[in-house]
Amino acid sequence: MSVVYLLRKELRAYFGSLFAYAVLSVSLALAGFFFYTDLVFFIVWGGVSLPKGLWTYFFVDVRFVMLFLIPALTMRLLAEEKKLGTMELLWTYPIRELSIILGKFLAALVVFLLLLVATLLYPLLIQTVYPVEWGPVLAGYLGLFLLGAAFIAVGLFISSLTDNQVVAAMATFGVLVLFWFLTWNEAATGEMFPELLRHLSLFDRFQNFAQGAIDSQEVVFFVCVTLLFLALAWQSLQSRRWRGGGEFTSLRAFFSAPSRYNWLVMAIINVGLVTLLIGVETLAIRYNRHWDLTPTKELSLSAQSRQILENLQDNVQVTAFYGERPEVYDILRDLLGQYAAESPYFHYTLLPLNRNRALAEEYGIRGYGYGKGVVELGDRWKVVNVGEASLNAAILSVMQTDQKVIYFLTGHGENNPRGYGARGYSAASRALEEENFQVKQLDLGREEEIPQDATVIVISGPRSDLLPEEEEKLTAFIRRGGNILFMLDPVDMPVLTQLLGEYGVVLSDDVVYDPENRLLEGDPLTPRIVLYNQDHPIVQNFAAYTLFSRARSVGTQTNGQTRDFIVTPFAQTGPGSWARLGDKEVRADAVDMEDFKVRPGPIPVAAAVTVKLDAGARPEDGKQAGLDQAAPEARLVVYGDSDFANNYFFNILGNRDFFLNTVHWLAEEEEFIATRPPKEETALPFSPLLLTARQSRLIFWTVGILQPAFVLLVGIIVSWRKKRRG
């Protein structure tokens, strides 16, 4: 009950005068200014991600408001009691020092919480013009609460050391600024100190909260810091009893009995307390739980990354180089730390580039190489710009001793795998190379047979049909266990139609419409593919939509297993789609002409075929396959569209993953089928949040003027009424 009594007493002291209202008013004015300027910056410069971008800016700026607010709130808590002599009066009551500490701490925390609650007006205002993802917002506010609690504990401890409020405020401000600057000059320290400094920096440990993630180790850290400084404040009050209520008078008095004994006991207690808190923090780091509250899970490893790490069987060492900017160190450490947490075979080292130039140059890293890293496995290594996608590609590269070769067929008007135009496939080729494939081109008219090193043949959007002798070469390739990806637009191709018909795939001369699943402002000839047969490995656990453009249907003679092959449709348009015969020119407005409806949806647009071959049909390691071995097989995939993987569509929705998963299945690498990390360069270049001039003025006046003025007005009224009552 004494804690509650002291809490009420302190709150009356805060809100019984103008001081608390003035401090809150100034803090809200600063917070409102930061929010409005962050919002304008976000809109003008085209923020990429509303949940991550705008709120990250705001929460980081609120830290600076706390540098002003917390010292002002805590400077009077104990210093004023000591100056007025009321501390001794408190001790005449049955109130323990711990109750005094907790009561004053909770009172300051309540005032700080009022500030946070008041700033909730900001996302509520945004909600009126654009939907707010509340997950990152709540993560940021949790981080601010924990950071504020730690700041208040620091201020309370410093207030217990002096009877001068100004000294307490300035000392608290100085200590908090030190926590802010702690990692700003890592280059001037030895290599063993950056990680330690980063662990001690309250500001750096807040960063994940600001971005929209909650880590249990960060929560435990802030709780430990808060408990440590509360314990120090409690000890400071305890020491006044056996120091005669006085400050240090002389060294002789300081070390005289009974002070000598009490100081020794306190030192032992503090060593034990710090050791305990370090142990708790170590366990929290080891058993950290990470909750990514961003809507697109931007702060978590992708499914592909986890899949790669799960398949690691040998130690992979990553050495990353950073410069003097602490945020670069934080980004590298957070990303590599997530990798290390997923696999005991993943290890990393962070080194300052300026101190390790010789080592960096051994790997060919010269000049401005900040953020570069070396991925090593055994005697194989690769230099990358450290990022999730590039790390995955490098790990795949060093894991596999040989590269599988993907041949793109040419000579029939196919899409150019090196073409950089909208219809080119350069983006797809780069993505394949990042997944450790080698991309080559193949002209069947000039080759007697398909090369022996071919893993997969890609036939992408031919404009003319194959010759019969070319079809024979493809058939021979299939019979020896070869794998082919057919990406066929609505073009009449009798030879390819006959070839695929032998394996249960039916190509009709039609085009698919799906008005219900077209994109906003898009045409029904470019629908989202929304139905997947997730029993097939290519789309197992596949959650993203894909976008096909002017696709044909891919039918099957049978859906299941036959004696010679297994054919499985695995992607379809929606129930409201339909297909019509394509004798006439394909036009988007033809969807409104009922006479063209031929076949109702859902319409299959992709099918996979597993061709069963004789047990001895394909040599294994130069020897005839034995009877005890599984019969070899060939794999075929047929798409009714080739545009979905060109440069224009490749990075839209799930097209990239859909294409790469297909190639991995054809290459018999099912373990690498997964959802990949998003490409930053393909993110939307403009903010989806736009404000009219009237909305902008309303937000400015509300958060920057009216809300702070209202709080100050309430304080003036309360102060005036108190003076009037005498």
N, C-alpha and C positions, 0 to 999 in steps of 0.2 A: 504493500500500500504506500510505503514511503516513496517509491519510484513514481507512482501515479501522482502523489501530492506534489513532488518536485516538478514533474512534467507540467502540471497545471500552473504552478507558480511561474515557471519559466515562460510558458505561453502567454500568461497575463502580462509578464514583463515585456515580452516582444511586442504584443499587439495592443498594449495599453499606452504606447507612445507612438510618435510619428516615425521613429527610426526604422522599424521593421517594414512599414509600408513604403517608406522612401527607398530602402534598399531593394525591395521587391519591384517597385516601380522602375527604378533604373535598370535592374536586371532584365525586366520584361521589355523595356525599350531597346536594350542591346540585343536581346534574343529576337525581337521582332525585326530589328534592322538586319541582322544576319539572315533571318529567314527570307525576308523580302529580296535582299540582294542575291542570295543563293538561288531563289526562284527565278529572278530575272536572268541571272547568268545561265541557269539551266535551260531556260527557254531560248534565249538569244543564241547560245552556242550549240543548241540541238542536243540536249542530254540523251544519252543512249538508253538508259534504263531508269524509269521513274522510281521504282522501289529501291534501287541501289544508289543511283546518282544523287537525286535531290536530298534524300534523307541522310545520306552519308555526309554531304556537305554541311547540312544543318547540325547534325549531332556533333561533328568535329568542332564546329564553331561554338556550340554551347559550352564546350570545355573552357573556352576563354571567358565566357560569362561567369563560370564557376570560380575562376581565379579572382574575380572581384567579389562575388557574393559570399563565398565560404569564409574568407578571413573576416569580413564584416559581421557575419553571423556568430562566429566563434570567439572573437576577440574579448568579449565581455563575460563569457560564461563563467570562468573562474578568476580571471584577473580582477574583475570588478568586485567580486566577493572578497578577495584578499585586500584590495585597496580600502574598501569600506569597513573592513573588520567583521563582516557578517559570516565569514567562514567559521570563526570560533563560535559564533552564535548557533550555527547549524550543528556543531558538534555537541552542543548542550542537549540536543534532542536525540532520541533513539534512532538516529539515521546513520547508516554505515557509509563509508567512502564509496563503495560500489554503487549504492543507491544514488548518491550524488552524481557520480559519473554517468550512469545510465539515464537518469532523469534529464540532465542537461544535454546529453547526446541526442536523446529522442526528441527533445524540444526543437533543437536545431534541425534535425532530420525532418520533422513535420513542416517547418517553414520551407525547407528546400523542396519537399514534396508538393507543397502548394504552388511553387514556381513551375514544376514539371506538369502538374495538372493544368495550370493556366496555359501552358504552351501546347496542350492538346487541341487548343482552338485551331492551330495551324493546319494539321492534317484534316480536321473537320471542314475547314474552309476549302481545301483542295478537293475534298470529297464532293462538294457541291458542283464542281465543274469537270472532275475526272475521277474515275474509281481509284481508290487508294488500296494498295495491298498492305494489310495491317500487320502481317508477319514481320517484315523488316522494321516497321515502326515500333512494334512492341519490343523487339530485340534491342533497338537503340535506346529506348526508354529504360529497359532493365539495366543496360550498361551505364546510363547516366545515374540511375539510382545507386548502383554499387560504387561507382566512382565518387559520387557525392558523399556516400557514407564514409568512404576511406578518407576523403578530404576533411570531413567534419571531425573524424577521430584525430587526424593530424593537428587540426586547429585547436581541438580541446586539450590535447597534450601540451601544446606550446602555451596555451592560455594558463595552464597550471604551473608554468615555470616562472611567471612574472606577475606583478601587480599593475603593470602599465598596459592599457588596452591598445595604444598605438604600437608599442613594441610587439605585442602579441599579434596584431594584424599584419605588420610588416614582416615579422619572422615567419608567420604562416604563409604569406604570399611568397616569400623567398624560397621556402622549402618546396612549395607546390611548383614553382617555376623550375626548381632544380629537378624535380621529377619529370618535368616537361623536357628540359634540355639534356637529360641524362644520356641520350643516345645520339646527340647531334654532332659529336666529335669523336666517333669511334675510330677514325683513322689515327688519332693521336694516342691510342691505347694499344696494348699488346693484343695479340690474336686471341688470347684466352678470355679477354674481358667483354667483347661485344655481346655474347650470349648472356653473360651475367647481367650486364647493364640493361639489356632488353627485358630480362625477367623482372628487374626492379622498377622499370619505367611504367608508372600507372597509365600514362598517356598511350604508350604503345600497346599495352594490354587491353585498352579500350577499343582498339581499331576494329576488331572482328564484330563487336556489338554494333558499331556504327555502320558497318557494311551489311548487317542483317543476319548475323549468325550468332549462336550461343555455344560456347565451349565450356564444359564443366570445369576444366582446369582454370579458366579465367574467373569463373564465379568463385571457386575456392580461393584463388589468389586474393581477390578483393576482400573476401570475408576474413582471410588470415591477416591482411594488412590492417583492416579495421580493428580486429581483436587485439593485435599487437599494440597499436597506439592507445587503445582504450586501457589495456593493461599497464602501459607506461604512465598514462594519466592517473590511474588508480594508485600506482606506486608513488607518484609524485605527491599525491595527497597523503598517503600513508607516511611518507618520510617527514612531513611537517610535524607530526606528533613527536617523533624522537629527535627532531632537530630543534626543538623548542619553538616551533612555529616560525623559525627564522630562515633567512637566506644564509648563504655561506658567509661566515664572519672571518674565518681564517683557516688556513690549511691545518693548523694544529687542532683547532676545534673540530674541523671536519673529520679528521682521523682519530679523534679521541673517543673513548668508550662513553656511552654504548653505541655511538654512531658507527664505529669501526665494525662492530658485529652486524649491525643492521644493514650496512652497505654491502658487506660480504654476502649476507643471506640474499639480498636483493639481486646481486650480481649472479649468484648461482641460479636463482629463480629465472632470471632473464635468459641466461644461457640455455636452461632447460626449455623455456618457452620458445625461444627462437629455433632450437633443435626440433622441437615438436612440430612447429609450424612448417619448417623446411621439409620434415618427413611427410606431413600431410600434403604439401604442395607436390612433392615428388611422386607420391601415390596418385594424386590427381592428374599429373602429366602422363603417368604410365597408363592409367585407365580412363583417359579422357573420352568424353562423349561429345559428339559434334552434332548440333542441330542447325541445319541450314534453312532459314525461314524465307529466303528469297523465292519468289514464285517459280523461277526457272532453275533453281538449285545452282546458281552461279558460283557459290562458294564451296561446293562439294566436288569430289572427284566424279568424273563421268563413269558410266557403266563399263566403257572400254578400258579406262585406266584401271579399274578394280579387276577386270578380267585379265589384263596383262600381268598385273602384280600377283594375282592368284596363280598364274602359270609359271612364275619365276621359280627356278630350281637351283640357280647359281647366284652368287652374290654380284649385285650390280652396284657400282660406286659412282656417285655423281659429285663432281667438284664444281661448285659455282662461285663466280667472282662478282663481288659487289663493290660499289664506290662509297662516297662519303654521305650519300643521301640515305637516311634511316629507313624511308619508306620502301626503297628497293630491297634492302636487307629483310624487312618485314615480309614483303611479298614472296621473296625466295624462300625464306624460312617457313612460312605458313604452307606454301605449296609442297615443298620437299618434306616437311613434317607430316603432311597428310599421306604422302606416298610411303614414308617409313612406317607409319602407323598401320598401313594395310598389309605389309609384308616384312618378315624378318630378314629377307634377302636383299632388301633395299637399304642402302646406306648413303649418307651425303655429308659433305663438308662445305662450309661457307668460308671463303677467304677474301680478305680485302685485296683488290687487284693491285693497288699501288705498292703494297708490301710483297707481292708475289708475282712480279712482272716476269722473272726468269722462268718460273713454272708455267705461267700462262703462255709464254712464247714457245715453250716446248711443244705445245699443242696447236701452235699457229694463231694464238689469240694476241693480236697486237693493237696498239692504239686504244681507242675508246671501246673497250671490251666489257663494260659493266653489264651485268645481267647475263653474260654468256656462261656456259657450263660444259663440262666434259663428262660424257656417259661412258663408263668403262665396264667391260665384262671380259675377264681374262686378258688376252692380248689385243682385243678388239675395242676400239673407242671411236667416239664421234662427238664433234663440237656442235652445240646448238645454242640458240637463244632460248633461255629457260622459260618454258610455258608448258601447259598441260599437253597440248597437241604435239608440240615439237619433242617433248620428253617421251611421249608414247612412241612416236616414230623412231626416235633414237634407240629406245629399248628394244623395239622389234628388230631394228637393224643389227644390233650387236648380239641379240639372242640367236638369230638365224645365220648360219654360216654360208648359206647359198640363197640367192634371190630367185624366186619363181618368176617366169617370164609371161607377160600378158601381151598377146599379139592382137593389134587392131587391123582388121581386114581393110584393104584399099582397092581402088580400081573400079568401083561401081557407084561413085558419088557419095561414099560414106562420110560421116562426120570426121573431121580431121583431129586426131588426138593431140596435135601440137597447135591447133588453130586457136587464136586469141579473140576471134569475133564472138558474137552472141551464139552462133551455131557451133562454134568450136568446142573441143573437149579438153582444152589445156588444164582447166580446173580439175577435171576428173583424173587426168593423167598425173598431175601433181599429188593429188590425194592418194592415188595408187602407189606412187613412189614413196610417199610418207609412210605407207603401210608395208614398205620393204618389197614391193614388186618392181620388176624391171619392165618398162613399157617399150614395145617395138611395133613396127608396122610390117604388114605382110601383104604382098601382091601374089595371089594364087596363080595368076596367069604366067608368072615368071619362075615359079617353083615347081619342081617335079612332085614334091610332097610337102606336107606341113612339117616344119623343123621339129626335131626330136626334143628340143628344150622347151617346147610350147606347153605351158600349163593350162592356159585358157585362151580361146579365140573369141574375140569380140567382133560381132558383125553389127555395126551401129548405123542404122538409117540409110541403107543403100537406096539409091534412086533408080537403079536398074537391076534386073535379075542376074543371078549367077549363070555361068555357062555349064552345060552338063558335065564337062570334065572337071570343073571346079567343084561341083556337087559330089563327084566321086572321091575327090581328095578329102572333102569334109567327112564323107561316110567312112572312108578308111581311117581317118583320125578318130572318129567316134568308136570304131570297132577295136581300136587298140587302147581304148580307155581315155580318150581325149574329152575335154570339157569345152562347151561352147555357150556363149551368151548371144542370143538373137534379140536385137532391138529393132523391130520392124514397124515402120509407119504404114498408114493406109495406102499402099502402093501395090499394084498387081504384080505378083512374083510367082509364076507357076512352078519354077524349079524348087525354090525354097519351100513353097507350100506343100509340094509333093514330098520333099525330104522330111519335113516335120510331121506330115501325115503318117509316115511310117512309124512314128513314135507316139501316136495318139493325140497330136496337137492339131487343131483345126483353125486355119486362118481364113476368116470371111472378108469379103470385100465390103467392109462397112466402116462406119465411124461412130464413136460413142458420144452421147450427150448426157449431161447430168446437171440440169438447171438448179436443183436443190443444193448442190454441193460446190457451186462455183464460188470463187472469192468475191469479196465486195468489189463492185465495178468490173468484175471479170466476166468472161463469156462462158457459156455452158460447154464449149469445146475444150476448156481447160479446167476440169473439175479436180477436187480433192479426192483421193482414193481413201475411203474410210472403212472398208471391210477387209479384214485379213484372216486367212486361215492360220492361226497361230500354232497349229500342230506342226507346221513346217519350220525348220531351223532358221530360215532366212528372216522370218517375221515373228519368231518366238519372242514374246514380251516386248514387241515393237509397239510403241504408244503414239508415235508421231504420224500425222497425215503425210501423204506424198501428193505431188501435183503432176499430173500427166497432161500433155497438150496435144489435141487432135489425135487421139489414140484409136486403135482398132481393137475389136474384141479378140480374145485368145481363147477359143473353145477347146474342148477335149472330147474325144470319142468315148473315153471312159474316165471315171474319177476313182482311181484306186489302183490295185495291183493286177497285172497280167503276167503271163509266163515270161515275157521278154522285157517288160519295163513297168515302172510305176510312174504315173502322171498325176500331178497334184496342182490344181489351181490355187493360188495363194493370195491374190489381190483382186478386189472387185470394186466397182462403183456402187453408189447407193441404190436403194430400192426404187427411187424415183427416176432413175436413169433409163435410157433406152438407146438402141442402135438402129441405124438405117443403112441400106445399101448405098455404096459410094460411087455409083456410076457418074453422077453429076458432080459439079464443083462443090467442094465442102464450104459451107457458109455458116457463120454463127447464127444468122437470122432464120436458118432453115429449121431450127428447133421449134419454131411456132407453127410449122406446117404439119398438121396431123397426118397427112397422107404419107409422110416419110417414115412414120413409126413402123418398125418391122419387128423388133424384138425387145420385150420389156426387161427392165433390170431386176436384180443386180447383174451387171455385165462383167465377166472376168476379163482382166487385162494383163494378167501374168500367170504363167504356169511353169512348174519345175518338173523335169523328167529324170528319173534314175534308170539308166539302161543297164540291164544285167547281161554280163558277158560270160563266155566260157571260162572255167577256172584256169585254163592254160593259155588264154588269149593274150595276156599281157605279161611280158617278162618282169620279174622282180629282182632288181640288183643284178641283172645280167643272167639270171637263171630262170628256168621254167618254173612257174608257180606250182607248188605241190598241192596234193589233194587235201591236205590238212589246212590249207590257207583259205581265207574267205575269197569267194569269186570276185574278180575285179569288176569295176563298174565304170560307166561313163555318165557324166552329168550334163544336162541341158537346161537352160532357162530361156523362156521366151517372153519378151515384153511386146505389147502392142503399141509401143511408142519409143522413140529415141530422143525426143526433145527434152525429156525430164532430166537428163544427165548432161545437157549442154551447159555452157558457161552462164547462160541467162538464168536457168532454173536450178542449177546444181546445188546451190547453198540455200534454197528456199525450203522451208518446212523440213520434212524428213528425207528429202531426195538424196542427199549425200550418204546418209547411213544406209538407205535402201539399196543404192548402187554398190557401195563397198561391201555390205553384208552379202550381197549376191555373189560378188567376185570371190570372197573368202569361202563361201559354201562351194562354189565351183572348184576352187583350189584345194578343197578338202581341209580347210582350216576353220572348222566350226568354233574352235576355242576363241577366235578373234571376232566373232560376230557379237556386236554390242552397240550401244549408243555412245557416240563420240562427243568430246567436249566441243562446245560451240566455237565457231571461228569469230574472233573479235572484228575482223575486217568486214564481215558480212552482216554485222549488227545494223539496225536501222540508223541512218545518219541524222535523223531529226527527232526532236522530242514529240511524243504524242500529246503532250499537254500544251494547249494554247490558251491565252487569255485575251479578252477584249480590253480596250483601254479602260472601260468602266469597271470591269472585274479587277484589273490591276490596281486602280485607285482605291477600290473598296478594300482590298486586302492590305494595302499600305496603310490606310487610315485606321483600319481595325487593329492590326498587330503592332504598328509602330507608334500610333498616337492615342487612340481611344482606350485600348486596354490598359497601358501603363498609366494614363491620366486617370482612369476610373479608380485604380488601386491607390494612387496618390490622394485622390479626392476623399476616398474612404478614410485614409489615414488622417487627413486634415480634420475631417468631421469628428473622428474618435478623439483626437488630441484636443480639439476645441471643447468638446463636451466634458472631457476629463478636467480641463482647467476651469470650466464654468462651475463644476460641482465642487471645486476647491480641493 
